[in-house]
Amino acid sequence: MLSQYQMAGAAAQDLAVARNKVLRNTYLLLALSMVPTVLGAVLGVASNFALLPGSPILSVLLFLGIAWGLMFGIQRTRNSGMGVVLLLAFTFFMGLMLSGMLRAALGFANGGSLIAMAAGGTGVIFMGMATMATVSKRDFSFLGKFLFIGLLVVIVASLANIFFQLPALALTISAGAVLLFSAFILFDINRIVTGGEDNYIMATLSVYLDIYNLFVHLLNLLMALAGERD
């Protein structure tokens, strides 16, 4: 008969295996999600895609409606294959939405380099934060409240700047967002490691949004600070 300590050890081992499986599946689905993102971005750049050209406010509202609708669908179907389908549809849509910024970057003489630098920087930050979240013995759940407040500040400031169009405010928002979403990567990966998130589809959605927003704001900073006009 197993002793109490042996049973506890076996339970802890089973729990560790389950968490590692969620983390592995999250990384695999995250890698897969980059394929429709790239396809959407390429298609958007080639077709000059725009939701509602000439109407930025309505365009933002339509974007939020579609994005939130897809995320709601993902949440409702997170325990089925349909959740994966909706997640990939969401990442394709996000790739389409990214195409406007990519076209703006490609308008610079060094646009291709700026995009590559933003992608490389995003990759380096992701690897660093993911490694810290996985290797560290700390529980970073205490960051949740601060990150939520920071996210609200970034969203409100971004919406306000649609009206004000202040370059200095845009740079400040992007600089803060780079720090914010880097911390979100640490937080979201750590939640998987510590068992706070046990659904790999929802985990992938969270980490994908962290990476997406990190890339967008890094690219915005690079365009503003290092973009070279013809």
TIMIKE-499912 format. One line per 10 residues: number of its first residue (from 0); their letters; for each residue x, y, z of N, C-alpha, C. Coordinates in pm, 1 decimal. Layout:
N
NUM> A> X:Y:Z:X:Y:Z:X:Y:Z  ...
# end
This chain:
230
0> MLSQYQMAGA> 85.3:-120.4:0.0:0.0:0.0:0.0:88.1:124.4:0.0  50.4:220.6:-80.3:128.4:343.2:-88.4:113.4:425.5:38.5  223.4:484.2:81.1:218.0:570.3:197.3:156.8:704.4:159.2  124.6:783.6:260.8:67.1:915.9:236.7:163.0:1002.9:157.8  291.5:992.1:187.2:391.5:1072.9:117.7:405.1:1029.5:-27.9  397.4:898.5:-51.6:407.1:848.1:-188.8:287.3:892.6:-272.2  169.9:888.7:-208.9:48.6:932.9:-279.6:55.5:1082.1:-311.4  104.6:1160.9:-216.6:118.3:1305.1:-239.8:219.7:1332.1:-350.8  329.2:1255.1:-349.5:431.2:1271.9:-452.9:378.7:1236.0:-590.1  299.3:1127.5:-597.8:240.9:1085.8:-725.5:143.0:1190.1:-776.9
10> AAQDLAVARN> 61.9:1246.2:-685.0:-34.9:1349.2:-724.4:36.7:1473.2:-776.3  146.2:1511.4:-708.5:222.9:1628.6:-751.8:285.3:1604.9:-888.1  331.1:1482.9:-911.7:390.8:1449.8:-1041.3:285.8:1455.2:-1152.3  166.8:1400.0:-1123.9:58.9:1404.0:-1223.0:20.1:1548.1:-1254.7  18.0:1633.1:-1153.1:-16.3:1773.8:-1172.3:88.0:1843.9:-1258.7  215.7:1813.8:-1233.6:323.9:1873.5:-1311.9:315.8:1829.7:-1457.7  282.9:1701.8:-1479.4:270.1:1650.3:-1616.0:155.9:1721.2:-1688.7  43.4:1739.8:-1618.6:-72.4:1806.8:-1678.9:-39.1:1950.4:-1716.4  31.0:2021.2:-1628.0:66.8:2160.4:-1656.4:165.9:2169.4:-1771.8  259.9:2077.6:-1776.6:356.4:2076.4:-1887.3:286.6:2047.7:-2019.8
20> KVLRNTYLLL> 182.2:1963.8:-2015.5:106.3:1934.4:-2137.7:33.6:2058.9:-2186.4  -26.4:2134.4:-2094.1:-93.9:2258.7:-2132.4:6.0:2357.0:-2192.4  123.2:2367.9:-2129.8:225.7:2460.7:-2179.3:274.1:2417.8:-2317.5  297.0:2288.1:-2336.3:342.8:2238.6:-2466.4:238.0:2263.2:-2574.4  111.8:2231.6:-2544.6:5.4:2253.5:-2642.2:-13.7:2401.9:-2672.5  6.8:2485.3:-2571.7:-3.2:2630.4:-2592.8:103.2:2677.6:-2690.0  225.6:2632.3:-2671.8:333.7:2672.7:-2761.7:308.8:2622.5:-2904.0  258.2:2499.8:-2916.9:231.5:2444.3:-3049.9:120.3:2522.2:-3120.6  12.0:2550.1:-3047.4:-98.4:2625.0:-3108.1:-58.7:2769.2:-3134.7  26.5:2824.7:-3049.9:74.6:2961.0:-3071.3:155.7:2968.9:-3199.9
30> ALSMVPTVLG> 242.3:2869.7:-3222.4:320.3:2866.5:-3345.9:228.8:2853.4:-3466.7  126.0:2766.6:-3455.1:31.4:2749.1:-3565.3:-45.8:2876.9:-3592.3  -78.6:2950.9:-3488.8:-158.4:3073.2:-3504.1:-84.5:3182.1:-3581.3  47.6:3172.5:-3587.5:124.4:3272.2:-3661.2:106.8:3256.3:-3812.1  68.5:3135.3:-3857.2:50.2:3112.3:-4001.0:-66.4:3194.6:-4056.0  -188.0:3184.0:-4000.4:-296.3:3270.6:-4051.6:-270.9:3419.2:-4026.7  -194.2:3452.3:-3922.9:-161.0:3593.5:-3899.7:-79.1:3647.7:-4016.2  22.9:3572.3:-4054.2:107.9:3614.3:-4166.0:28.3:3617.5:-4296.1  -54.3:3515.4:-4318.3:-136.6:3512.3:-4439.9:-231.2:3632.4:-4444.9  -294.4:3662.7:-4333.0:-383.6:3777.7:-4327.7:-310.7:3907.5:-4352.5
40> AVLGVASNFA> -189.8:3920.8:-4296.1:-111.1:4042.4:-4314.3:-68.5:4059.3:-4459.6  -22.6:3950.7:-4520.8:20.8:3956.5:-4661.6:-97.0:3991.5:-4751.2  -210.6:3925.9:-4728.8:-330.0:3954.1:-4808.6:-375.2:4098.8:-4788.6  -370.5:4146.7:-4664.2:-411.6:4282.7:-4635.6:-323.2:4386.3:-4701.2  -191.8:4362.2:-4699.3:-98.8:4454.4:-4763.8:-120.5:4455.2:-4914.3  -138.0:4337.3:-4973.0:-153.9:4326.4:-5117.8:-284.2:4389.4:-5166.6  -387.6:4382.6:-5084.4:-519.8:4431.1:-5126.1:-554.3:4568.4:-5068.7  -458.6:4629.7:-4995.6:-485.7:4758.2:-4928.3:-610.1:4749.3:-4840.0  -619.0:4642.1:-4763.0:-736.2:4616.6:-4680.7:-757.1:4727.8:-4578.3  -882.7:4766.6:-4560.0:-922.2:4859.9:-4454.5:-1068.0:4833.0:-4423.2
50> LLPGSPILSV> -1102.4:4832.8:-4295.2:-1240.5:4803.4:-4255.9:-1336.6:4910.4:-4308.2  -1317.4:5033.8:-4264.1:-1402.0:5145.0:-4308.1:-1311.8:5264.2:-4339.9  -1257.4:5270.2:-4459.5:-1166.8:5378.9:-4495.4:-1232.4:5515.6:-4476.8  -1157.9:5608.4:-4416.7:-1207.9:5743.5:-4399.3:-1294.6:5762.9:-4277.0  -1313.9:5658.1:-4199.6:-1396.8:5670.4:-4079.1:-1327.3:5596.8:-3964.0  -1224.7:5659.2:-3904.5:-1145.6:5588.6:-3802.9:-1224.0:5545.8:-3680.3  -1318.4:5628.4:-3636.2:-1393.7:5593.7:-3515.6:-1482.9:5472.3:-3540.4  -1557.9:5474.7:-3651.4:-1643.0:5360.9:-3684.3:-1559.9:5236.6:-3713.3  -1442.4:5256.9:-3771.3:-1353.3:5144.7:-3799.6:-1307.9:5077.3:-3670.4  -1273.9:5159.5:-3571.2:-1233.3:5104.7:-3441.0:-1347.8:5028.4:-3376.5
60> LLFLGIAWGL> -1468.3:5085.5:-3382.1:-1584.2:5019.7:-3321.9:-1615.6:4887.8:-3391.5  -1605.5:4886.2:-3524.7:-1630.1:4762.8:-3599.5:-1523.9:4658.4:-3566.4  -1397.5:4702.9:-3558.6:-1288.6:4611.4:-3522.2:-1313.9:4548.4:-3385.9  -1350.2:4633.5:-3288.3:-1374.9:4582.6:-3153.6:-1492.1:4484.5:-3152.9  -1595.8:4514.8:-3230.2:-1711.2:4425.2:-3236.2:-1674.9:4287.9:-3290.6  -1597.7:4286.4:-3401.5:-1557.3:4159.1:-3461.1:-1461.7:4084.0:-3369.4  -1361.4:4156.1:-3316.5:-1261.1:4092.7:-3230.8:-1324.6:4035.1:-3104.4  -1407.5:4114.4:-3038.9:-1472.1:4066.5:-2915.1:-1568.8:3952.8:-2944.3  -1636.3:3959.6:-3059.1:-1726.1:3850.5:-3096.4:-1651.1:3719.5:-3113.9  -1538.3:3725.2:-3182.8:-1457.2:3604.8:-3202.5:-1400.7:3554.1:-3070.2
70> MFGIQRTRNS> -1354.2:3646.2:-2985.0:-1299.6:3603.8:-2855.6:-1407.3:3542.1:-2767.6  -1529.1:3595.7:-2775.4:-1640.1:3537.2:-2700.2:-1668.0:3395.3:-2749.9  -1663.8:3379.1:-2882.8:-1684.6:3246.6:-2940.0:-1575.6:3149.0:-2898.3  -1452.6:3195.9:-2894.4:-1340.8:3111.0:-2851.7:-1360.2:3066.4:-2707.2  -1401.4:3161.6:-2623.8:-1422.4:3128.8:-2482.8:-1533.8:3025.2:-2466.4  -1641.1:3038.5:-2544.7:-1753.9:2946.1:-2532.2:-1720.2:2806.6:-2584.4  -1628.3:2797.3:-2680.5:-1595.4:2667.3:-2742.6:-1455.0:2620.9:-2705.8  -1402.6:2670.0:-2594.3:-1263.3:2644.1:-2558.3:-1232.1:2497.4:-2531.5  -1334.0:2416.6:-2510.5:-1311.1:2275.3:-2481.6:-1340.1:2185.0:-2600.7  -1347.6:2244.7:-2720.0:-1375.0:2166.3:-2840.7:-1285.3:2210.2:-2954.5
80> GMGVVLLLAF> -1287.4:2133.0:-3061.1:-1208.8:2167.7:-3178.1:-1251.3:2298.2:-3241.3  -1379.2:2335.0:-3224.7:-1426.3:2461.8:-3279.2:-1351.8:2579.4:-3217.3  -1307.5:2564.1:-3093.8:-1229.5:2669.3:-3029.6:-1100.7:2697.0:-3105.8  -1036.2:2591.4:-3154.7:-913.6:2607.2:-3233.8:-945.2:2676.5:-3365.6  -1056.4:2635.1:-3430.2:-1096.6:2695.6:-3557.9:-1121.5:2845.6:-3541.5  -1195.3:2881.5:-3437.2:-1224.3:3022.4:-3413.5:-1098.8:3100.6:-3376.9  -1007.9:3036.6:-3304.3:-882.0:3102.8:-3270.1:-801.9:3133.7:-3396.0  -794.9:3038.5:-3488.0:-720.7:3061.0:-3612.3:-789.9:3166.2:-3698.4  -924.1:3168.3:-3696.4:-997.1:3272.9:-3769.0:-966.8:3409.4:-3707.9  -960.2:3413.4:-3576.1:-928.3:3538.5:-3506.1:-788.7:3586.9:-3543.3
90> TFFMGLMLSG> -690.6:3497.3:-3548.3:-554.2:3539.2:-3580.0:-542.5:3584.2:-3726.0  -622.9:3523.5:-3814.8:-625.7:3569.7:-3953.8:-679.8:3711.9:-3960.4  -787.3:3736.9:-3887.9:-845.7:3871.0:-3883.7:-746.6:3971.6:-3826.1  -674.8:3932.8:-3722.0:-576.4:4022.7:-3663.0:-461.9:4050.5:-3759.9  -427.6:3951.5:-3842.0:-327.5:3974.3:-3946.0:-375.1:4076.0:-4047.5  -503.2:4065.3:-4086.9:-561.0:4164.4:-4177.6:-552.8:4304.6:-4117.6  -586.4:4314.2:-3989.1:-585.5:4444.4:-3922.8:-442.8:4499.2:-3909.0  -346.1:4411.2:-3903.8:-206.4:4453.7:-3891.9:-153.1:4512.0:-4022.8  -218.3:4477.3:-4133.9:-165.1:4514.3:-4264.8:-154.8:4665.3:-4284.2  -245.6:4743.7:-4224.7:-237.5:4889.2:-4238.7:-108.9:4944.3:-4180.5
100> MLRAALGFAN> -71.1:4894.1:-4065.5:52.6:4939.1:-4002.0:174.3:4892.1:-4081.3  166.6:4771.2:-4136.7:277.5:4721.4:-4216.8:295.0:4804.5:-4343.4  184.0:4845.3:-4404.7:193.5:4931.6:-4522.7:258.1:5064.5:-4486.8  222.8:5117.8:-4368.7:284.2:5242.8:-4324.2:433.4:5224.8:-4303.0  472.3:5112.2:-4245.8:615.0:5085.7:-4223.2:689.1:5070.3:-4355.1  625.6:5003.3:-4450.9:690.4:4982.5:-4581.0:700.4:5111.1:-4660.9  632.7:5216.8:-4615.8:646.4:5346.9:-4679.3:778.7:5413.6:-4647.7  850.5:5363.2:-4546.6:983.9:5413.8:-4514.8:1088.0:5343.7:-4601.3  1197.8:5412.7:-4625.0:1306.0:5353.9:-4704.1:1360.2:5227.5:-4638.5  1361.4:5224.9:-4506.6:1410.9:5108.2:-4432.2:1295.6:5031.4:-4366.7
110> GGSLIAMAAG> 1179.1:5034.5:-4431.7:1060.5:4972.4:-4373.6:1076.6:4823.4:-4346.4  1136.5:4751.9:-4441.7:1156.3:4608.3:-4422.3:1243.6:4579.8:-4300.7  1346.4:4660.0:-4282.7:1435.0:4642.8:-4167.1:1362.9:4673.7:-4036.6  1276.9:4775.8:-4039.7:1201.3:4810.8:-3919.2:1109.6:4696.3:-3877.0  1041.8:4635.8:-3974.8:952.8:4523.0:-3945.0:1032.5:4405.3:-3891.2  1147.5:4378.1:-3952.2:1231.9:4267.7:-3906.3:1283.9:4293.2:-3764.5  1320.9:4418.0:-3736.8:1368.7:4452.3:-3602.7:1258.8:4437.0:-3498.3  1137.7:4480.2:-3534.4:1025.5:4466.9:-3441.3:994.0:4320.2:-3415.1  997.0:4239.1:-3521.6:970.6:4096.2:-3505.8:1080.3:4030.4:-3422.6  1206.2:4066.9:-3450.5:1317.5:4011.0:-3374.0:1312.3:4052.3:-3228.0
120> GTGVIFMGMA> 1282.2:4180.5:-3204.3:1271.2:4228.9:-3067.1:1159.2:4160.1:-2991.3  1047.3:4138.8:-3060.0:934.5:4068.7:-2998.6:973.9:3926.4:-2961.4  1045.6:3859.9:-3052.4:1089.8:3723.3:-3025.7:1184.0:3714.7:-2907.2  1278.6:3807.7:-2900.1:1374.9:3807.9:-2790.0:1304.5:3831.5:-2656.3  1214.2:3929.7:-2654.5:1141.0:3959.2:-2530.2:1054.8:3840.3:-2488.8  987.8:3779.9:-2587.7:904.1:3663.9:-2555.7:987.4:3550.9:-2496.3  1100.7:3519.7:-2558.5:1184.8:3411.9:-2508.1:1233.3:3441.2:-2366.7  1272.6:3567.2:-2342.7:1321.8:3604.7:-2210.9:1214.5:3595.2:-2104.4  1096.9:3650.5:-2134.1:987.3:3648.1:-2036.2:934.2:3506.7:-2014.3  923.7:3428.4:-2122.6:873.9:3291.2:-2109.8:970.7:3205.6:-2029.1
130> TMATVSKRDF> 1100.4:3226.2:-2052.0:1199.6:3151.2:-1975.7:1193.3:3187.7:-1827.8  1181.9:3316.4:-1798.5:1172.2:3360.4:-1659.9:1047.7:3301.4:-1593.6  935.3:3302.5:-1666.4:810.1:3251.8:-1611.1:816.9:3102.0:-1584.4  892.4:3029.8:-1667.9:899.6:2884.6:-1656.4:1002.2:2839.2:-1553.3  1118.0:2905.9:-1553.4:1228.7:2863.6:-1467.9:1212.9:2915.2:-1325.2  1163.6:3037.1:-1312.7:1151.5:3096.8:-1179.6:1055.5:3017.9:-1091.5  1085.2:3010.0:-964.6:998.3:2941.7:-868.5:889.8:3034.7:-814.1  891.9:3160.1:-857.2:797.9:3258.1:-804.2:661.1:3246.5:-871.7  560.7:3286.4:-798.8:425.3:3297.5:-851.4:400.8:3445.9:-879.2  381.9:3479.3:-1008.4:366.6:3619.5:-1048.1:221.0:3662.8:-1056.5
140> SFLGKFLFIG> 131.5:3586.8:-995.5:-10.2:3621.8:-1001.7:-39.2:3756.7:-937.2  48.0:3801.7:-846.9:27.4:3931.1:-781.7:31.9:4046.8:-880.5  88.1:4022.8:-1000.0:96.7:4128.1:-1101.0:-37.0:4155.8:-1168.3  -131.8:4062.9:-1153.7:-256.7:4072.6:-1228.1:-329.2:4204.7:-1211.6  -343.7:4251.4:-1089.2:-416.5:4375.2:-1062.8:-347.4:4495.1:-1127.5  -215.2:4501.9:-1115.1:-139.7:4614.7:-1171.9:-145.2:4612.6:-1324.3  -136.8:4492.4:-1382.9:-141.4:4480.7:-1528.4:-278.5:4520.0:-1581.8  -382.4:4482.9:-1510.8:-518.1:4519.5:-1553.9:-535.8:4670.9:-1553.4  -487.2:4734.9:-1449.7:-495.6:4881.9:-1442.1:-414.8:4945.0:-1555.0  -294.6:4893.1:-1577.6:-210.6:4943.9:-1685.7:-276.3:4927.5:-1820.6
150> LLVVIVASLA> -345.0:4814.1:-1841.2:-414.2:4790.4:-1968.1:-526.4:4890.9:-1988.4  -601.4:4919.0:-1883.0:-708.5:5017.4:-1892.8:-653.3:5155.1:-1929.1  -540.4:5192.2:-1869.1:-478.6:5321.9:-1897.7:-437.3:5330.0:-2044.8  -375.3:5223.1:-2095.7:-331.0:5220.4:-2235.5:-450.9:5229.5:-2330.1  -558.1:5155.4:-2299.7:-676.9:5156.9:-2386.0:-740.2:5296.1:-2388.4  -758.3:5354.8:-2270.9:-821.1:5487.7:-2262.6:-734.5:5592.3:-2333.6  -604.0:5586.4:-2310.2:-513.6:5682.9:-2374.3:-513.2:5665.2:-2525.7  -517.6:5541.2:-2571.5:-517.9:5514.9:-2716.2:-646.2:5566.6:-2780.8  -759.4:5542.8:-2715.3:-886.9:5592.5:-2768.8:-888.7:5745.8:-2769.7  -834.1:5807.1:-2665.4:-830.3:5953.0:-2658.8:-743.7:6009.9:-2770.5
160> NIFFQLPALA> -635.3:5939.2:-2801.6:-543.6:5991.9:-2902.8:-597.8:5977.7:-3044.2  -706.5:5900.8:-3061.3:-773.7:5898.8:-3191.3:-825.9:6039.1:-3223.7  -869.2:6111.2:-3120.0:-920.7:6246.4:-3137.6:-808.9:6350.8:-3137.4  -711.6:6334.6:-3045.7:-608.9:6437.3:-3028.2:-495.7:6426.7:-3130.5  -463.1:6302.1:-3171.8:-357.0:6281.4:-3270.7:-225.8:6349.6:-3229.8  -183.2:6324.4:-3106.2:-59.0:6382.9:-3055.0:55.5:6283.0:-3069.5  157.8:6313.9:-3151.5:269.9:6220.4:-3169.5:340.5:6185.5:-3038.8  359.6:6285.2:-2951.4:428.5:6259.0:-2824.5:348.3:6162.2:-2737.8  216.3:6177.7:-2737.8:131.8:6086.5:-2660.5:134.9:5946.1:-2719.3  136.2:5937.4:-2852.0:143.0:5806.5:-2917.8:271.7:5733.6:-2880.1
170> LTISAGAVLL> 382.8:5807.3:-2877.5:510.5:5746.2:-2839.1:509.0:5702.4:-2693.7  452.0:5784.7:-2608.4:443.8:5750.1:-2466.1:359.1:5625.2:-2445.8  247.8:5618.5:-2518.0:160.1:5501.1:-2508.3:235.1:5375.4:-2552.6  305.3:5384.1:-2665.7:376.4:5267.3:-2717.7:489.3:5223.3:-2625.0  562.1:5320.9:-2569.3:669.5:5285.7:-2476.2:613.8:5213.9:-2353.1  504.0:5267.1:-2299.8:441.1:5203.0:-2185.0:384.8:5066.5:-2220.6  327.9:5054.7:-2341.9:268.1:4928.3:-2384.2:373.2:4819.5:-2403.2  492.2:4856.7:-2450.1:599.9:4757.9:-2464.5:632.4:4696.0:-2328.7  643.7:4779.6:-2227.0:669.7:4729.2:-2091.9:550.9:4648.3:-2040.7  430.4:4698.9:-2066.3:309.6:4633.2:-2016.0:293.7:4493.2:-2073.8
180> FSAFILFDIN> 304.9:4480.8:-2205.6:280.3:4350.7:-2267.7:397.3:4254.6:-2249.5  515.5:4307.3:-2225.3:626.2:4219.6:-2185.1:593.8:4155.4:-2050.3  541.8:4237.1:-1959.1:502.7:4185.3:-1827.9:384.5:4089.1:-1839.6  294.6:4115.6:-1933.5:181.3:4025.7:-1953.9:227.9:3887.3:-2000.0  331.8:3882.3:-2083.5:385.4:3753.2:-2126.0:434.1:3674.9:-2005.1  509.5:3741.4:-1919.1:556.8:3679.1:-1795.3:438.7:3627.9:-1713.0  338.0:3710.8:-1697.5:221.3:3677.7:-1615.4:143.9:3560.9:-1674.1  115.7:3565.3:-1805.5:30.8:3463.0:-1866.9:100.2:3327.6:-1877.1  229.7:3326.6:-1907.8:302.6:3199.2:-1910.7:313.2:3142.1:-1769.8  337.3:3229.8:-1672.8:347.0:3184.1:-1534.1:214.7:3125.8:-1485.0
190> RIVTGGEDNY> 103.5:3178.6:-1531.6:-27.7:3124.2:-1493.5:-42.0:2980.3:-1540.5  12.9:2948.7:-1657.4:7.3:2810.9:-1706.5:95.0:2721.9:-1618.6  214.7:2769.3:-1589.7:311.0:2691.1:-1511.3:257.4:2662.8:-1370.7  189.5:2760.1:-1311.8:140.1:2744.5:-1173.9:-1.2:2686.8:-1167.7  -60.7:2658.0:-1283.7:-193.6:2597.7:-1284.6:-307.5:2696.1:-1284.0  -279.1:2825.1:-1296.5:-385.0:2925.4:-1298.7:-467.3:2921.2:-1426.3  -409.8:2868.9:-1535.2:-480.5:2850.5:-1662.4:-456.1:2707.4:-1708.6  -562.0:2628.1:-1720.4:-546.4:2488.0:-1757.9:-608.8:2455.1:-1892.6  -649.4:2557.3:-1967.0:-704.2:2536.5:-2100.3:-607.7:2596.0:-2202.5  -552.1:2512.7:-2288.7:-445.9:2560.2:-2377.4:-498.0:2654.9:-2485.2
200> IMATLSVYLD> -625.8:2645.7:-2520.8:-680.8:2737.7:-2621.3:-689.7:2878.9:-2564.2  -740.9:2892.2:-2443.4:-749.6:3022.8:-2379.8:-610.0:3076.2:-2347.3  -519.7:2985.8:-2308.2:-382.0:3027.6:-2280.7:-316.4:3081.8:-2407.0  -340.9:3014.6:-2518.7:-284.0:3060.0:-2646.5:-339.2:3196.6:-2684.6  -469.7:3215.7:-2666.8:-530.6:3345.0:-2698.8:-466.1:3456.9:-2618.3  -445.9:3434.2:-2489.3:-386.4:3537.2:-2403.4:-244.4:3570.6:-2446.7  -162.5:3467.9:-2468.1:-23.0:3491.0:-2504.6:-13.4:3551.1:-2644.4  -100.9:3507.0:-2735.6:-102.1:3563.3:-2871.2:-127.1:3713.2:-2867.2  -225.9:3755.7:-2789.4:-256.3:3898.6:-2778.9:-139.3:3975.8:-2719.0  -69.4:3914.5:-2622.7:49.8:3978.8:-2565.5:154.3:4003.2:-2673.7
210> IYNLFVHLLN> 182.3:3899.3:-2751.8:285.1:3907.6:-2855.9:243.0:4006.2:-2965.5  118.2:3998.8:-3007.0:66.8:4085.6:-3112.1:80.8:4232.5:-3073.1  34.7:4265.6:-2953.8:41.0:4404.3:-2908.4:184.6:4450.2:-2885.6  268.4:4361.2:-2837.3:409.5:4395.0:-2819.4:472.9:4429.6:-2953.5  446.6:4348.2:-3055.6:501.9:4374.2:-3189.4:451.4:4507.3:-3245.1  321.7:4531.8:-3232.4:262.6:4655.1:-3285.7:328.5:4778.3:-3224.3  346.2:4778.4:-3093.6:400.0:4896.8:-3027.5:550.9:4909.8:-3046.3  620.9:4799.2:-3058.3:763.3:4806.9:-3091.9:780.4:4866.5:-3231.2  698.9:4820.5:-3325.4:707.7:4873.0:-3461.9:673.0:5021.0:-3465.6  574.2:5060.8:-3389.2:536.0:5201.2:-3384.0:652.0:5287.4:-3332.6
220> LLMALAGERD> 719.1:5239.5:-3228.7:835.8:5313.1:-3175.3:947.6:5320.9:-3277.5  973.6:5209.4:-3344.7:1082.2:5206.9:-3443.1:1052.8:5299.8:-3560.6  927.8:5303.0:-3606.3:892.4:5392.4:-3715.7:911.7:5538.7:-3675.6  874.6:5569.5:-3552.3:883.8:5708.1:-3506.8:1027.8:5750.6:-3482.7  1109.6:5659.5:-3433.2:1244.9:5695.1:-3391.4:1353.3:5662.5:-3494.4  1328.0:5563.8:-3579.8:1433.3:5520.8:-3671.8:1387.7:5513.0:-3816.8  1263.9:5555.3:-3845.1:1214.6:5549.2:-3982.8:1286.7:5648.7:-4072.7  1321.9:5605.1:-4192.2:1394.0:5688.5:-4289.9:1304.9:5712.7:-4410.5  1269.0:5837.6:-4429.9:1189.2:5872.7:-4546.4:1275.5:5872.6:-4670.6  1213.4:5841.6:-4786.1:1287.7:5846.2:-4913.4:1330.6:5988.6:-4944.4
# end
